[in-house]
Amino acid sequence: MAEKVLLVDDEKEFLETMSERITARGMEVTCVESADKALALIKKKSFDAIIMDFQMPEMDGMKALKVIKDLKPELQIILLTGYATVEKTVEAMKIGATDFLEKPADIEALVEKIKKAKAEKMLIVEKQTEDKIKDILSHHSG
């Protein structure tokens, strides 16, 4: 099954180019131009990886990351930035970013990170399902 990727960036040209390159590698890509639009979509659809620009007007990547992780902790988020600082990277990883890539992103490295992100998400979802089953069973036995 194709990896489902949500691409979030305020630069339309970047979205089009990245979308084409990721789609060419057999992945399903949805593009949005703001964190707000991304949040609305995340509530309705499922994604294996979210690739999000760190510097966006309105809601920046750090704030969006916090909101997304609160909403759906299993989501894997790869942040893209033109100006990575060690402090920002560490802070983002603590909040729950899966990975970090500097722009211009190397497409092969990004594709690898998306595949890893999907595998990681599947493990988390599997664990959540196991926990739910154990919880249900513990309430029924006795």
Secondary structure, DSSP 4 states (H G I P E B T S, - for coil): -PPEEEEE-S-HHHHHHHHHHHHTTT-EEEEESSHHHHHHHHHHS--SEEEEESS-SSS-HHHHHHHHHHH-TT--EEEEESS--HHHHHHHHHHT--EEEESSPPHHHHHHHHHHHHHHHHHHHHHHHHHHHHHHHHHH--
